[in-house]
Amino acid sequence: MSLSPDQQRRTAEEIQANARAAGLSHAEFRRRTGLSQPRFDAALNVTAGDPADVWLLRDVAETAARKADAPLTSYSVLTESARRQAAGWFGVGDNR
């Protein structure tokens, strides 16, 4: 599954919106993912790297927003049906 530039932009905005809603600083968000800075930045901007990293950020941001009882931004591309496909293609799991 390859995302168009518009889908990449929307996905990045949705992940970042949930991280902000949860009150996560950039450093805390990265720490919770366990990713190196370059991998985290690539995933956060949905520009390159491992698609599973993008899903990891999505799940970490969603979990943090839910725990903070913050309003959750819905995902337009990284949906649950897309997760099933991504699991087959990229080995994506559920990190919530």
Backbone as JSON, one array per atom type, in Angstrom:
{
  "sequence": "MSLSPDQQRRTAEEIQANARAAGLSHAEFRRRTGLSQPRFDAALNVTAGDPADVWLLRDVAETAARKADAPLTSYSVLTESARRQAAGWFGVGDNR",
  "N": [[0.85, -1.17, 0.0], [0.7, 2.05, -0.98], [0.9, 5.45, -0.16], [-0.66, 8.4, -1.33], [0.61, 11.76, -1.86], [-1.27, 13.52, -0.65], [-2.64, 11.8, 1.09], [-0.51, 11.09, 2.74], [0.04, 13.57, 3.95], [-2.42, 14.09, 5.31], [-2.46, 11.88, 7.06], [-0.16, 12.36, 8.62], [-0.97, 14.77, 9.83], [-3.19, 13.86, 11.32], [-2.06, 12.0, 13.12], [-0.32, 13.72, 14.53], [-2.2, 15.5, 15.59], [-3.56, 13.89, 17.44], [-1.47, 13.26, 19.17], [-0.88, 15.82, 20.16], [-3.34, 16.41, 21.39], [-3.24, 14.6, 23.44], [-1.32, 15.74, 24.95], [1.34, 15.18, 24.6], [4.76, 15.84, 24.47], [7.16, 16.38, 21.86], [9.52, 14.98, 22.41], [8.68, 13.18, 24.43], [6.75, 11.73, 23.07], [8.33, 10.49, 21.09], [9.98, 8.96, 22.79], [8.13, 7.15, 23.87], [7.59, 5.6, 21.66], [9.95, 4.28, 21.2], [11.6, 4.52, 19.04], [14.43, 5.47, 17.03], [15.66, 8.84, 16.58], [15.85, 9.61, 13.76], [14.21, 7.6, 12.53], [11.79, 8.04, 13.88], [11.19, 10.69, 13.09], [10.89, 10.35, 10.3], [8.67, 8.64, 10.25], [6.77, 10.22, 11.6], [6.41, 12.29, 9.82], [5.49, 10.88, 7.74], [7.0, 10.23, 5.49], [9.07, 8.52, 4.62], [10.73, 5.35, 5.07], [9.87, 2.64, 7.3], [6.65, 1.39, 6.95], [5.4, 0.21, 9.14], [6.35, 1.66, 11.28], [4.95, 4.05, 11.09], [2.38, 3.18, 11.66], [2.85, 2.41, 14.31], [3.32, 4.91, 15.56], [0.8, 6.0, 15.13], [-0.78, 4.3, 16.77], [0.36, 4.7, 19.33], [-0.11, 7.45, 19.71], [-2.93, 7.47, 19.62], [-3.58, 5.82, 21.82], [-2.49, 7.34, 23.92], [-4.05, 9.66, 23.73], [-6.59, 8.62, 24.29], [-6.16, 7.71, 26.95], [-5.75, 10.15, 28.16], [-8.21, 11.11, 28.07], [-8.91, 12.75, 25.99], [-10.23, 14.54, 23.15], [-10.5, 12.55, 20.29], [-8.92, 12.44, 17.18], [-10.09, 11.2, 14.2], [-8.83, 8.63, 12.02], [-8.23, 8.86, 8.64], [-6.99, 7.37, 6.69], [-5.38, 5.38, 7.89], [-7.09, 3.2, 8.85], [-9.06, 0.69, 10.61], [-9.7, -1.39, 8.83], [-7.72, -0.99, 6.95], [-5.56, -1.63, 8.55], [-5.68, -4.42, 8.73], [-4.98, -5.13, 6.12], [-2.42, -3.99, 6.02], [-1.15, -5.51, 7.9], [-0.73, -7.91, 6.58], [0.87, -7.06, 4.45], [3.04, -5.57, 5.57], [3.56, -6.58, 8.07], [2.37, -5.31, 10.19], [1.33, -4.72, 13.48], [-0.83, -4.47, 16.34], [-0.51, -1.88, 18.38], [-1.77, -0.65, 20.48]],
  "CA": [[0.0, 0.0, 0.0], [1.46, 3.28, -1.09], [0.02, 6.59, 0.08], [-0.47, 9.59, -2.15], [1.07, 12.9, -1.03], [-2.38, 14.03, 0.15], [-2.85, 10.84, 2.17], [0.62, 11.23, 3.66], [-0.18, 14.82, 4.69], [-3.54, 13.89, 6.23], [-2.05, 10.93, 8.09], [0.75, 13.07, 9.52], [-1.78, 15.72, 10.61], [-4.03, 13.12, 12.26], [-1.19, 11.48, 14.18], [0.14, 14.85, 15.33], [-3.34, 16.04, 16.33], [-3.81, 13.03, 18.61], [-0.36, 13.43, 20.11], [-1.1, 17.13, 20.83], [-4.51, 16.28, 22.27], [-2.8, 13.83, 24.61], [-0.36, 16.54, 25.7], [2.68, 14.62, 24.46], [5.82, 16.62, 23.84], [7.83, 15.66, 20.79], [10.47, 14.06, 23.04], [7.95, 12.12, 25.13], [6.13, 10.91, 22.03], [9.39, 9.65, 20.53], [10.4, 8.0, 23.81], [7.12, 6.11, 23.98], [7.66, 4.7, 20.5], [11.2, 3.54, 21.23], [12.29, 4.67, 17.75], [15.52, 6.45, 16.93], [15.17, 10.14, 16.1], [15.59, 9.61, 12.31], [13.04, 6.78, 12.22], [10.62, 8.73, 14.41], [10.89, 11.84, 12.22], [10.37, 9.85, 9.02], [7.32, 8.13, 10.48], [5.89, 11.32, 11.97], [6.12, 13.06, 8.61], [4.98, 9.91, 6.76], [7.76, 10.53, 4.27], [9.92, 7.41, 4.19], [10.98, 4.39, 6.13], [9.05, 1.45, 7.48], [5.25, 1.71, 7.22], [5.02, -0.24, 10.48], [6.67, 2.76, 12.2], [3.83, 5.01, 11.02], [1.3, 2.56, 12.44], [3.24, 2.48, 15.71], [3.03, 6.27, 16.01], [-0.67, 6.13, 15.15], [-1.31, 3.61, 17.94], [0.85, 5.36, 20.55], [-0.84, 8.71, 19.84], [-4.32, 7.15, 19.94], [-3.63, 5.33, 23.2], [-2.23, 8.47, 24.82], [-5.23, 10.54, 23.7], [-7.67, 7.94, 25.03], [-5.84, 7.73, 28.38], [-5.89, 11.53, 28.62], [-9.62, 11.44, 27.88], [-8.9, 13.87, 25.05], [-10.96, 14.26, 21.91], [-9.7, 11.77, 19.36], [-9.04, 12.71, 15.75], [-10.23, 9.94, 13.45], [-7.85, 8.39, 10.97], [-8.91, 8.73, 7.35], [-6.27, 6.39, 5.87], [-4.94, 4.27, 8.74], [-8.31, 2.68, 9.46], [-8.94, -0.7, 11.05], [-9.65, -2.28, 7.66], [-6.37, -0.83, 6.37], [-4.63, -2.34, 9.43], [-5.67, -5.83, 8.35], [-4.18, -5.23, 4.9], [-1.03, -3.66, 6.35], [-0.59, -6.65, 8.64], [-0.26, -8.86, 5.59], [1.91, -6.47, 3.61], [4.2, -5.02, 6.29], [3.7, -7.15, 9.39], [1.88, -4.33, 11.17], [0.57, -5.28, 14.59], [-1.68, -3.51, 17.05], [0.32, -1.38, 19.5], [-2.55, 0.22, 21.35]],
  "C": [[0.89, 1.23, 0.0], [0.49, 4.46, -0.93], [0.37, 7.72, -0.87], [0.07, 10.72, -1.27], [-0.04, 13.47, -0.15], [-2.67, 13.1, 1.33], [-1.73, 10.9, 3.2], [0.42, 12.46, 4.55], [-1.28, 14.64, 5.73], [-3.16, 12.96, 7.37], [-1.13, 11.59, 9.11], [-0.03, 14.04, 10.41], [-2.62, 15.0, 11.67], [-3.21, 12.56, 13.42], [-0.77, 12.62, 15.11], [-0.99, 15.47, 16.14], [-3.63, 15.2, 17.57], [-2.7, 13.12, 19.63], [-0.51, 14.76, 20.87], [-2.25, 17.04, 21.8], [-4.15, 15.54, 23.55], [-1.82, 14.61, 25.48], [1.06, 16.0, 25.62], [3.64, 15.63, 23.84], [6.43, 15.76, 22.74], [8.76, 14.6, 21.4], [9.77, 12.89, 23.73], [7.3, 11.18, 24.12], [7.17, 9.96, 21.44], [9.82, 8.58, 21.53], [9.41, 6.85, 23.91], [7.14, 5.14, 22.8], [8.89, 3.82, 20.53], [12.0, 3.64, 19.94], [13.44, 5.65, 17.87], [14.94, 7.75, 16.38], [14.93, 10.13, 14.58], [14.35, 8.77, 11.92], [11.75, 7.44, 12.69], [10.22, 9.88, 13.49], [10.32, 11.4, 10.89], [8.94, 9.36, 9.17], [6.34, 9.26, 10.79], [5.5, 12.16, 10.76], [5.58, 12.19, 7.49], [5.68, 10.11, 5.42], [8.56, 9.35, 3.76], [10.02, 6.42, 5.32], [9.97, 3.27, 6.15], [7.6, 1.85, 7.76], [4.79, 1.26, 8.6], [5.33, 0.83, 11.52], [5.54, 3.79, 12.24], [2.66, 4.46, 11.83], [1.61, 2.59, 13.94], [2.93, 3.86, 16.27], [1.53, 6.5, 16.12], [-1.22, 5.53, 16.44], [-0.88, 4.26, 19.25], [0.08, 6.67, 20.77], [-2.3, 8.46, 20.24], [-4.46, 6.69, 21.39], [-3.44, 6.47, 24.19], [-3.44, 9.41, 24.87], [-6.38, 9.91, 24.48], [-7.4, 7.98, 26.54], [-5.99, 9.12, 28.98], [-7.34, 11.99, 28.54], [-9.78, 12.67, 26.98], [-9.73, 13.52, 23.82], [-10.03, 13.61, 20.88], [-9.98, 12.2, 17.93], [-9.09, 11.38, 15.03], [-9.17, 9.85, 12.38], [-8.59, 8.12, 9.66], [-8.26, 7.66, 6.47], [-5.9, 5.17, 6.7], [-6.12, 3.75, 9.57], [-8.09, 1.23, 9.9], [-8.93, -1.66, 9.87], [-8.3, -2.18, 6.97], [-5.34, -1.55, 7.23], [-4.55, -3.81, 9.04], [-4.84, -6.03, 7.08], [-2.71, -5.0, 5.21], [-0.37, -4.78, 7.14], [-0.03, -7.68, 7.67], [0.92, -8.33, 4.79], [3.2, -6.16, 4.38], [4.42, -5.64, 7.66], [3.25, -6.23, 10.51], [1.07, -5.06, 12.23], [-0.35, -4.21, 15.17], [-0.94, -3.12, 18.32], [-0.45, -0.45, 20.42], [-2.59, -0.33, 22.75]]
}
